[in-house]
């Protein structure tokens, strides 16, 4: 008998299972609205032109080798990442109280941050500190903090299903009632999965309560630039919190806004109260990284670093990101218009009020099942769709499929 005979079979990761089912479907009209990646209007992956250019530059650079990077990562990548998040004129950067840790994508940044907080926040090896995640949230958020050792992971109100928007009252009430020094995981922009973000005035209300009640802000920033097409606009919440004196963490991902999905390029930006606190924190981060992946890979970090640190390449990258964002915004406008033209019951204003790659359609599980089985349109059970899966060729079919699901299935 195998020593592994008692190991249970884990359920498949939902989004990857959905993609596998899509691939096995032979229907010529099938549409995949589940995959969390950008697609062109031909439904193909897009390698950013600036990325192609920088990759050629790296190949032609005869001075590069394959030596280990520092444990915390490529220094010029880390500093440039923090500057993109906080802005070139950030007082926190000028005061030398901002640092970064190169990570394996946004997930790696979240995990390193979670591991540090479990070890050192609210006392050594504190697993009892409540960690709050939005309801709903990206499925990995709960797992990352649970696997880091936190025992008390709670939802906070976020999605108002009836009004298909932000439940601000519920969110603020949860902030007021949370134990002091609780950890709150916040989506910097383009909330996943709902696509619903607080307004700037709403962010100010959130920050006021969190500051007054000593709540820790851990931002997940996976879509900066990709949401609105504007880097500064998408980083507004983070920069406002820093201006209000928060010490905080920011998990950054370059999967979406650079299209570097399989390079696993991420950064954990830390904003501390002073440079001495930063140094101590980074020293412990180094210990955590050493026993996790020891040293990060260089290729993706070099691509991002060269782009962010060269004014010409940086400008070109912003143009590439704007191209992606504008296609998503166009698909939102068209889907909403087509559903309204069809007379699909209900309001569909939320499609254009939401932002970023994902949209919470409001379809219920039975309607989603109908979409998949009868229409061969694949989406998450929650009703979340990836707007990048829509194209000028399939949007009429998808709109009609949604209309049929809403009118035929309750």
C-alpha positions in Angstrom: 0.0 0.0 0.0 1.3 3.5 -0.9 2.3 5.7 1.9 0.2 8.3 0.2 -2.9 6.2 0.0 -4.7 8.3 2.6 -4.1 11.6 0.8 -7.5 12.9 -0.4 -8.0 14.1 -4.0 -8.2 17.9 -3.9 -10.9 19.6 -5.9 -9.7 21.3 -9.1 -9.1 25.1 -9.1 -12.3 26.4 -10.5 -11.0 28.8 -13.1 -8.5 26.3 -14.5 -11.2 23.6 -14.6 -13.4 25.9 -16.5 -10.7 26.5 -19.1 -10.1 22.8 -19.4 -13.8 22.2 -20.0 -13.8 24.9 -22.6 -11.0 23.3 -24.5 -12.8 20.0 -24.6 -15.9 21.6 -26.0 -16.2 21.1 -29.8 -19.0 23.6 -30.3 -17.8 26.2 -32.9 -19.6 29.0 -31.1 -18.0 28.4 -27.7 -16.7 31.4 -25.8 -14.4 31.5 -22.8 -15.3 34.4 -20.4 -13.5 32.8 -17.4 -9.8 33.0 -18.1 -8.1 35.8 -16.2 -5.9 37.1 -18.9 -6.0 39.8 -21.6 -7.1 38.8 -25.1 -7.1 40.8 -28.4 -10.1 41.2 -30.5 -9.0 38.0 -32.2 -9.2 36.3 -28.8 -5.4 35.8 -28.8 -2.8 36.6 -26.1 -1.0 39.9 -26.7 2.7 40.3 -26.2 3.1 44.0 -25.5 5.2 45.7 -28.2 7.4 47.3 -25.5 8.0 43.9 -24.0 9.2 42.5 -27.3 11.5 45.5 -27.7 13.0 45.1 -24.2 13.4 41.3 -24.6 15.5 42.0 -27.7 17.6 44.5 -25.8 18.2 41.9 -23.1 19.3 39.3 -25.6 21.7 41.7 -27.2 23.2 42.8 -23.9 26.4 40.7 -23.8 27.2 41.7 -20.2 24.3 39.8 -18.6 24.9 36.5 -16.8 22.9 34.0 -14.8 24.3 34.8 -11.3 22.0 34.9 -8.3 20.1 38.1 -7.7 20.1 39.4 -4.1 17.6 37.6 -1.9 15.2 40.5 -1.9 15.5 40.8 -5.7 16.8 43.1 -8.4 17.3 46.5 -6.7 16.4 48.7 -9.6 13.2 46.7 -10.2 12.2 47.0 -6.6 12.7 50.7 -6.4 11.0 51.3 -9.7 8.0 49.2 -8.7 7.6 51.2 -5.5 7.8 54.4 -7.4 5.1 53.3 -9.9 2.8 52.5 -6.9 3.5 55.7 -4.9 4.5 58.3 -7.5 7.8 60.0 -8.3 7.2 62.7 -5.8 6.1 60.5 -2.8 7.4 62.0 0.5 7.6 58.5 1.8 10.2 57.5 -0.8 12.1 60.8 -0.3 12.2 60.0 3.5 13.7 56.6 2.8 10.9 54.7 4.5 9.8 52.7 1.5 11.2 49.3 0.4 10.4 46.4 -1.8 10.7 42.7 -2.0 10.7 41.0 -5.5 8.2 38.2 -5.5 6.8 35.4 -7.6 3.9 37.3 -9.0 1.2 39.0 -6.9 0.5 35.8 -5.1 4.1 35.5 -4.0 4.0 39.1 -2.7 0.8 38.4 -0.8 2.2 35.3 0.7 5.5 36.9 1.8 3.5 39.8 3.4 1.1 37.4 5.1 4.0 35.3 6.4 5.7 38.4 7.9 2.5 39.6 9.5 1.8 36.2 11.0 5.3 36.2 12.5 5.7 39.8 13.6 2.4 41.8 13.6 0.7 42.1 17.0 3.4 40.1 18.6 5.6 37.1 17.6 3.9 34.3 15.8 0.4 35.7 16.2 -2.1 33.6 14.4 -5.2 35.0 16.1 -5.2 38.5 14.5 -8.3 38.8 12.4 -7.8 39.1 8.7 -10.7 40.6 6.7 -11.2 40.0 3.0 -14.0 41.4 0.9 -17.2 39.4 0.2 -16.6 38.2 -2.5 -12.9 38.3 -3.2 -10.3 36.6 -5.3 -10.3 33.0 -4.2 -6.6 32.9 -3.5 -6.8 35.6 -0.8 -8.4 33.3 1.8 -6.0 30.5 1.0 -2.9 32.5 1.1 -3.6 33.9 4.6 -4.9 30.5 5.9 -1.8 28.7 4.6 0.4 31.4 6.2 -1.1 30.4 9.6 -3.9 32.9 10.3 -6.8 31.2 12.1 -9.4 34.0 12.0 -10.2 35.1 8.4 -13.4 37.0 8.1 -15.4 38.6 5.3 -16.3 42.2 5.2 -19.3 43.6 3.3 -18.6 44.7 -0.2 -21.0 43.6 -3.0 -24.6 44.7 -2.9 -26.2 42.1 -5.0 -29.6 43.8 -5.1 -28.2 47.1 -6.4 -25.3 45.6 -8.2 -22.8 47.9 -6.6 -20.7 48.7 -3.5 -22.3 48.0 -0.1 -20.6 51.0 1.4 -22.7 51.1 4.6 -22.0 47.5 5.3 -18.2 48.0 4.6 -18.0 51.0 6.9 -19.9 49.2 9.6 -17.5 46.2 9.5 -14.6 48.6 9.8 -16.1 50.2 12.9 -16.8 46.8 14.5 -13.5 45.1 13.7 -11.1 44.6 16.6 -8.4 47.2 16.6 -5.2 46.3 14.7 -7.1 43.9 12.5 -5.7 43.4 9.0 -7.8 44.4 6.0 -7.0 43.2 2.5 -8.0 46.0 0.1 -8.2 45.9 -3.7 -6.4 49.0 -4.9 -8.4 49.2 -8.1 -10.5 46.9 -10.5 -11.8 44.8 -7.7 -11.7 41.1 -8.4 -14.3 39.6 -9.0 -16.9 42.4 -9.0 -15.1 45.2 -10.9 -16.7 47.6 -8.4 -14.4 50.2 -6.8 -15.1 52.8 -4.1 -15.1 56.4 -5.3 -12.4 58.7 -4.0 -14.8 60.2 -1.4 -15.7 56.6 -0.3 -12.0 55.7 0.0 -11.6 58.8 2.2 -14.3 57.5 4.5 -12.7 54.0 4.6 -9.3 55.5 5.4 -10.7 57.7 8.2 -12.1 54.8 10.0 -9.1 52.6 9.5 -6.8 55.3 10.7 -8.9 56.1 13.8 -9.3 52.4 14.7 -5.6 51.4 14.0 -6.5 48.9 11.2 -3.7 47.6 9.0 -4.1 48.2 5.2 -2.7 45.5 2.9 -3.4 46.5 -0.7 -3.6 44.0 -3.6 -2.6 46.0 -6.7 -2.9 43.6 -9.7 -4.3 46.0 -12.3 -2.6 49.4 -12.0 -3.0 51.1 -15.4 -5.0 48.2 -16.7 -8.2 49.4 -15.0 -8.6 53.0 -16.3 -5.6 53.3 -18.6 -4.1 55.8 -16.2 -1.4 54.7 -13.7 -2.0 57.6 -11.4 -5.8 57.2 -11.2 -5.5 53.5 -10.5 -3.1 54.2 -7.6 -5.1 57.0 -6.0 -6.3 55.0 -3.0 -2.8 53.7 -2.2 -1.3 57.2 -2.4 -4.1 58.7 -0.4 -3.5 56.2 2.5 0.2 56.9 2.4 -0.5 60.7 2.5 -2.6 60.0 5.6 0.4 58.5 7.4 -0.5 54.8 7.1 2.2 52.1 7.4 1.0 49.5 4.8 1.9 46.7 2.4 1.2 46.7 -1.3 1.3 43.4 -3.3 2.0 44.4 -6.9 1.6 42.1 -9.9 2.9 42.7 -13.5 1.0 39.8 -15.0 -1.8 41.9 -16.4 -0.3 45.3 -17.1 2.8 43.9 -18.7 1.3 40.7 -20.0 4.0 38.7 -18.2 1.7 36.0 -17.0 4.2 33.1 -17.0 7.2 35.1 -15.8 5.7 35.5 -12.3 6.8 39.1 -11.7 5.6 40.7 -8.5 6.8 43.1 -5.8 5.8 43.7 -2.2 6.1 47.4 -1.5 6.4 48.3 2.2 5.7 51.8 3.6 7.1 52.1 7.1 7.0 55.0 9.7 10.7 55.5 9.5 13.9 54.2 7.9 14.9 52.2 10.9 11.6 50.3 11.0 11.9 49.7 7.3 15.4 48.2 7.7 14.3 45.8 10.5 11.2 44.7 8.5 13.3 44.1 5.3 15.8 42.0 7.4 13.0 39.7 8.4 11.5 39.6 4.9 14.9 38.4 3.7 14.8 35.5 6.2 11.3 34.5 4.9 12.3 34.7 1.3 15.5 32.6 1.9 13.4 29.6 3.1 10.7 30.1 0.5 12.3 30.6 -3.0 15.8 31.7 -1.8 16.4 34.0 -4.8 13.9 35.3 -7.3 14.2 34.8 -11.1 15.6 37.6 -13.2 14.1 37.7 -16.7 10.7 39.2 -15.9 12.2 41.6 -13.4 14.7 42.8 -16.0 12.0 43.4 -18.5 9.9 45.5 -16.1 13.0 47.3 -14.7 14.3 48.4 -18.0 10.9 49.6 -19.1 10.2 51.6 -15.9 13.6 53.1 -15.7 13.8 54.4 -19.3 11.6 57.4 -20.0 11.0 56.5 -23.6 10.2 52.8 -22.8 8.0 53.9 -19.9 6.0 56.2 -22.2 5.6 53.4 -24.7 4.4 51.0 -22.0 1.8 53.5 -20.7 0.5 53.6 -24.3 0.4 49.8 -24.5 -1.5 49.6 -21.2 -4.0 52.3 -22.4 -4.6 50.2 -25.5 -5.6 47.2 -23.3 -7.8 49.3 -21.0 -9.6 51.0 -23.8 -10.5 47.7 -25.5 -12.0 46.5 -22.2 -14.0 49.8 -21.8 -15.3 49.4 -25.3 -16.5 45.9 -24.7 -18.3 47.1 -21.6 -20.1 49.8 -23.5 -21.1 47.5 -26.4 -22.3 44.7 -24.1 -24.5 47.1 -22.1 -25.9 48.6 -25.3 -26.7 45.2 -26.8 -28.5 44.0 -23.7 -30.5 47.2 -23.6 -31.4 46.9 -27.3 -32.5 43.3 -26.7 -34.7 44.5 -23.9 -33.1 42.1 -21.4 -34.9 42.4 -18.1 -33.2 44.2 -15.3 -30.7 47.0 -15.2 -27.3 46.7 -16.9 -25.8 50.0 -15.9 -23.4 48.2 -13.6 -21.5 46.8 -16.6 -20.1 50.3 -17.4 -20.0 51.5 -13.8 -17.6 48.6 -13.0 -14.0 48.8 -14.1 -11.1 46.6 -15.0 -11.0 43.1 -16.5 -13.8 41.5 -14.6 -17.6 42.2 -14.3 -20.1 40.7 -11.9 -23.0 40.2 -14.3 -25.6 39.4 -11.7 -26.4 36.1 -13.3 -27.3 33.4 -10.7 -25.8 29.9 -10.6 -28.7 28.3 -12.6 -28.4 31.0 -15.3 -24.6 30.4 -15.4 -25.2 26.6 -15.8 -27.6 27.4 -18.7 -25.0 29.6 -20.3 -22.4 26.8 -20.2 -24.5 23.8 -21.1 -26.9 25.3 -23.6 -24.9 28.2 -25.1 -21.3 27.0 -24.6 -20.4 30.3 -23.0 -18.1 29.6 -20.1 -18.1 31.8 -17.0 -17.6 31.5 -13.3 -20.4 30.1 -11.1 -20.5 33.5 -9.4 -21.6 35.2 -12.7 -18.1 36.8 -13.1 -17.0 37.3 -16.6 -13.7 38.5 -18.1 -14.5 41.4 -20.4 -11.4 40.5 -22.5 -13.1 37.3 -23.6 -15.6 39.5 -25.5 -14.8 40.4 -29.1 -16.5 42.2 -32.0 -17.1 38.7 -33.4 -18.8 37.0 -30.4 -20.4 39.9 -28.5 -23.7 39.6 -30.3 -23.9 35.9 -29.5 -22.9 36.5 -25.8 -25.5 39.2 -25.4 -28.2 37.0 -26.9 -27.1 34.2 -24.6 -27.3 36.4 -21.5 -30.7 37.6 -22.7 -31.9 34.0 -23.1 -30.5 33.0 -19.7 -32.3 35.8 -17.9 -35.6 35.4 -19.7 -35.7 31.5 -19.6 -34.1 30.7 -16.3 -35.0 32.1 -12.9 
